[in-house]
Amino acid sequence: MKLLVGTLYSGENELEECLKSIRAQRYTNYDHIVIENLPELEAHYQLYKTFLDHTQEYKLLVKVDADTVLCSDELFGRLVETFEQDSSLEVLNIGVLDFFTDEMIPAGIQIYRNTINWNLEKDTVFPDVPIMDHEHYRYDTTVLAPAAWHSPDPSIPQAFHYGVHRGIKSIQKIHSTTHWANMQKVWHHFLQTRDVRLGFAVLGAELVYAGTFNREDQNYTNPRMGEVLCTYKGMDARQLEKEIRRLRFLHWGFLPDDLRRRVLRYKRGKLDENWDQS
């Protein structure tokens, strides 16, 4: 069974460790492509189109992003075994250990069988989700998980981008609850550790909730995110916490947590036209 391994790269700190963990795999019947410095949606769709155009050659697509470092050199071999043993399985999502939340998150390494497809015309902030029957989809948080470390050494711009990206996802029509809860975990992790990278991640999300960023601003290729980040350059943990609390209070942070989410989802998501159009 031949694999296509795809890596999307936009300046993440972990690229070399990511590539090293891929090259270390004992199962070697794979080709690896790296798609660099494209807007998120375009990068994903280029990867998926490459896979769809070569379904006679590749049985599985394994997506290993540049901020992801595989835990085991046996992962690819075990993926092949898993798909060979279950012919009905089309999409497998394996949990990874996440730096930002300090937990294992279920949405980590994605593997797709060559019978799957994507709507490559759709404008979405969830490009990983294919057209599929959910009976043929599996989350693995116990057998092969954790499959990797997610973002174990992010730069400040990388962490800030993470927060903006998750902030946009947490105000969507669908899946908002999951991504909102994720960012609350990052906030608490920051308060516990005082790691400024976590603070900049939370700040990125709060700037989405403040209306500073919309969905067009979340790509690394858009300079606006970097321009805004420059205005916070050099902040320490105490300054970041003060700014985050200020933004939270000004933008419905005085409300109970889930009520705040619903207000922001309606205002910043629906009314500000940041929802997926589907």
C-alpha positions as CSV (number, residue, x, y, z in Angstrom):
1,M,0.0,0.0,0.0
2,K,1.6,3.2,-1.1
3,L,1.1,6.5,0.8
4,L,1.2,10.1,-0.1
5,V,2.4,12.2,2.8
6,G,1.6,15.8,2.6
7,T,3.0,18.7,4.7
8,L,1.7,22.2,4.7
9,Y,4.4,24.8,5.7
10,S,4.1,28.5,6.4
11,G,7.1,29.3,8.6
12,E,6.5,26.9,11.5
13,N,9.4,26.5,13.9
14,E,9.1,22.7,13.9
15,L,9.6,22.0,10.2
16,E,13.0,20.3,10.5
17,E,11.9,18.1,13.4
18,C,8.7,17.3,11.4
19,L,10.7,16.2,8.4
20,K,13.1,14.2,10.5
21,S,10.2,12.3,12.1
22,I,8.8,11.5,8.6
23,R,12.1,10.3,7.3
24,A,12.6,8.1,10.3
25,Q,9.5,6.0,9.5
26,R,10.2,2.3,9.1
27,Y,7.5,1.9,6.5
28,T,9.1,3.5,3.4
29,N,6.6,2.9,0.7
30,Y,5.5,6.6,0.5
31,D,6.1,9.8,-1.4
32,H,6.3,13.1,0.5
33,I,5.4,16.5,-0.7
34,V,5.8,19.9,1.0
35,I,3.5,22.7,0.0
36,E,5.0,26.0,1.1
37,N,3.7,29.5,1.8
38,L,0.2,29.4,0.3
39,P,-3.0,30.7,1.8
40,E,-4.5,28.0,4.0
41,L,-7.4,27.0,1.8
42,E,-5.3,27.0,-1.4
43,A,-2.6,24.9,0.2
44,H,-5.1,22.3,1.4
45,Y,-6.8,22.1,-1.9
46,Q,-3.5,21.8,-3.8
47,L,-2.7,18.8,-1.5
48,Y,-6.1,17.2,-2.0
49,K,-6.1,17.7,-5.8
50,T,-2.6,16.1,-6.0
51,F,-4.0,13.1,-4.1
52,L,-7.2,12.9,-6.2
53,D,-5.2,13.1,-9.4
54,H,-3.1,10.1,-8.4
55,T,-5.6,7.8,-6.7
56,Q,-4.4,4.9,-8.9
57,E,-0.9,5.3,-7.4
58,Y,-1.7,6.2,-3.7
59,K,-4.0,4.3,-1.4
60,L,-3.8,6.7,1.5
61,L,-3.1,10.4,2.1
62,V,-1.4,11.1,5.4
63,K,-1.5,14.8,6.4
64,V,1.4,15.8,8.7
65,D,1.6,19.6,9.0
66,A,4.9,21.3,9.5
67,D,4.1,22.1,13.2
68,T,3.7,18.3,13.9
69,V,6.4,15.9,15.0
70,L,5.5,12.2,14.9
71,C,6.0,10.2,18.1
72,S,6.8,6.8,16.7
73,D,8.8,5.5,13.7
74,E,6.2,2.8,13.3
75,L,3.2,5.1,12.7
76,F,3.0,4.7,8.9
77,G,3.2,0.9,9.1
78,R,0.4,0.8,11.8
79,L,-1.7,3.1,9.6
80,V,-1.4,0.6,6.7
81,E,-2.4,-2.2,9.0
82,T,-5.4,-0.3,10.3
83,F,-6.8,0.4,6.9
84,E,-6.1,-3.0,5.6
85,Q,-8.0,-4.6,8.5
86,D,-11.0,-2.3,8.1
87,S,-12.1,-2.0,4.4
88,S,-15.0,0.3,5.4
89,L,-12.7,2.9,7.0
90,E,-12.2,6.0,4.8
91,V,-11.0,8.7,7.2
92,L,-9.0,8.3,10.4
93,N,-8.2,11.2,12.7
94,I,-5.6,10.4,15.5
95,G,-5.1,12.5,18.6
96,V,-1.9,14.4,19.3
97,L,-0.3,16.0,22.3
98,D,-0.9,19.8,22.0
99,F,1.5,22.4,23.4
100,F,-1.2,25.1,23.6
101,T,-3.8,23.2,25.7
102,D,-1.3,20.9,27.4
103,E,-3.7,18.1,26.5
104,M,-4.2,15.4,23.9
105,I,-6.5,16.9,21.3
106,P,-8.5,14.5,19.1
107,A,-8.1,16.5,15.8
108,G,-4.5,15.7,15.0
109,I,-3.1,13.5,12.2
110,Q,-5.6,13.0,9.4
111,I,-5.5,10.0,7.1
112,Y,-7.7,9.6,4.0
113,R,-8.4,6.6,1.8
114,N,-8.3,7.2,-2.0
115,T,-12.1,6.7,-2.1
116,I,-12.7,10.0,-0.4
117,N,-13.4,13.4,-2.0
118,W,-13.5,17.1,-1.1
119,N,-15.5,20.0,-2.3
120,L,-12.6,22.0,-3.8
121,E,-14.9,25.0,-4.7
122,K,-16.0,25.6,-1.1
123,D,-14.8,28.6,0.9
124,T,-14.4,27.2,4.3
125,V,-12.3,27.5,7.5
126,F,-12.6,23.8,7.9
127,P,-10.7,22.5,4.8
128,D,-9.8,19.2,6.5
129,V,-13.4,18.0,6.4
130,P,-14.1,15.9,3.3
131,I,-17.3,14.7,1.7
132,M,-18.0,11.5,3.6
133,D,-20.4,9.2,5.4
134,H,-19.7,9.5,9.1
135,E,-20.1,5.8,9.5
136,H,-16.7,5.5,7.7
137,Y,-15.0,8.0,9.9
138,R,-13.1,7.3,13.1
139,Y,-11.5,9.3,15.8
140,D,-8.6,7.4,17.6
141,T,-7.6,8.7,21.0
142,T,-6.5,5.4,22.5
143,V,-4.9,3.0,20.0
144,L,-2.5,4.9,17.8
145,A,-2.8,8.1,19.9
146,P,-0.9,10.1,20.7
147,A,0.5,10.1,17.2
148,A,2.5,13.3,17.4
149,W,3.4,16.4,19.3
150,H,1.5,19.4,18.0
151,S,3.5,22.7,17.9
152,P,6.0,21.7,20.6
153,D,8.2,24.8,20.0
154,P,6.1,27.6,18.4
155,S,7.5,31.1,17.6
156,I,5.5,34.1,18.8
157,P,4.1,34.8,15.3
158,Q,3.1,31.1,15.0
159,A,1.4,31.2,18.4
160,F,-0.4,34.4,17.5
161,H,-1.6,32.9,14.2
162,Y,-2.8,29.9,16.0
163,G,-5.0,32.1,18.3
164,V,-6.4,34.1,15.4
165,H,-7.1,30.9,13.4
166,R,-8.9,29.2,16.4
167,G,-10.7,32.4,17.2
168,I,-12.2,32.5,13.7
169,K,-13.2,28.8,14.1
170,S,-14.8,29.5,17.5
171,I,-17.3,32.0,16.0
172,Q,-18.5,29.7,13.2
173,K,-22.0,28.4,12.6
174,I,-20.7,24.9,13.2
175,H,-18.0,23.5,15.5
176,S,-17.8,26.8,17.5
177,T,-18.2,25.1,20.9
178,T,-15.2,22.8,20.4
179,H,-12.8,25.6,19.3
180,W,-14.1,28.0,22.0
181,A,-13.4,25.5,24.7
182,N,-10.0,24.9,23.2
183,M,-9.1,28.6,23.6
184,Q,-10.4,28.7,27.1
185,K,-7.9,25.9,27.9
186,V,-5.1,27.9,26.4
187,W,-6.1,30.9,28.5
188,H,-5.9,28.8,31.7
189,H,-2.6,27.2,30.6
190,F,-1.2,30.7,30.1
191,L,-2.3,31.8,33.6
192,Q,-0.6,28.7,35.1
193,T,2.7,28.8,33.2
194,R,3.1,32.5,32.2
195,D,4.5,31.4,28.9
196,V,4.3,34.4,26.6
197,R,3.6,32.2,23.5
198,L,0.4,31.0,25.1
199,G,-0.4,34.6,26.0
200,F,0.0,35.7,22.3
201,A,-2.2,32.8,21.2
202,V,-5.0,34.0,23.5
203,L,-4.4,37.6,22.4
204,G,-4.9,36.5,18.8
205,A,-8.3,35.0,19.6
206,E,-9.4,38.0,21.7
207,L,-8.6,40.3,18.8
208,V,-10.9,38.2,16.6
209,Y,-13.6,38.6,19.3
210,A,-12.9,42.3,19.4
211,G,-13.5,42.6,15.6
212,T,-9.9,43.4,14.7
213,F,-9.5,40.3,12.5
214,N,-11.8,38.6,10.1
215,R,-11.5,35.4,8.2
216,E,-9.5,37.0,5.4
217,D,-6.8,38.0,7.9
218,Q,-5.9,34.6,9.2
219,N,-3.5,33.5,6.5
220,Y,0.3,33.7,6.9
221,T,0.4,35.3,3.5
222,N,-1.7,38.2,4.6
223,P,0.6,40.9,6.1
224,R,-2.0,42.4,8.3
225,M,-1.6,39.9,11.1
226,G,2.1,40.7,11.3
227,E,1.4,44.4,11.3
228,V,-1.0,44.1,14.2
229,L,1.3,41.8,16.1
230,C,4.1,44.4,15.9
231,T,2.0,46.8,18.0
232,Y,2.3,44.2,20.9
233,K,6.0,43.5,20.4
234,G,8.0,42.9,23.5
235,M,5.1,42.4,25.9
236,D,5.8,40.3,28.9
237,A,3.3,37.9,30.6
238,R,2.0,40.5,33.0
239,Q,1.4,43.0,30.1
240,L,-0.3,40.3,28.0
241,E,-2.6,39.3,30.8
242,K,-3.6,42.9,31.4
243,E,-4.3,43.5,27.7
244,I,-6.3,40.2,27.3
245,R,-8.4,41.0,30.4
246,R,-9.1,44.5,29.0
247,L,-10.2,43.1,25.6
248,R,-12.3,40.4,27.3
249,F,-14.1,42.9,29.5
250,L,-14.8,45.3,26.5
251,H,-16.2,42.5,24.4
252,W,-18.8,40.7,26.5
253,G,-16.3,39.1,28.9
254,F,-18.5,40.0,31.8
255,L,-21.1,37.5,30.6
256,P,-21.1,33.8,31.6
257,D,-18.7,31.9,29.4
258,D,-21.1,30.1,27.0
259,L,-23.4,33.1,26.7
260,R,-20.4,35.2,25.7
261,R,-19.6,32.5,23.1
262,R,-23.1,32.7,21.7
263,V,-23.1,36.5,21.6
264,L,-19.7,36.6,19.8
265,R,-20.7,33.8,17.4
266,Y,-23.8,35.8,16.4
267,K,-22.1,39.3,16.3
268,R,-18.6,38.5,15.0
269,G,-19.6,35.4,13.1
270,K,-23.0,35.9,11.5
271,L,-23.4,39.6,11.4
272,D,-19.8,40.4,10.5
273,E,-20.0,37.7,7.7
274,N,-17.3,35.4,9.1
275,W,-19.4,32.3,8.9
276,D,-18.8,29.6,6.3
277,Q,-21.4,30.1,3.6
278,S,-23.0,26.6,3.8
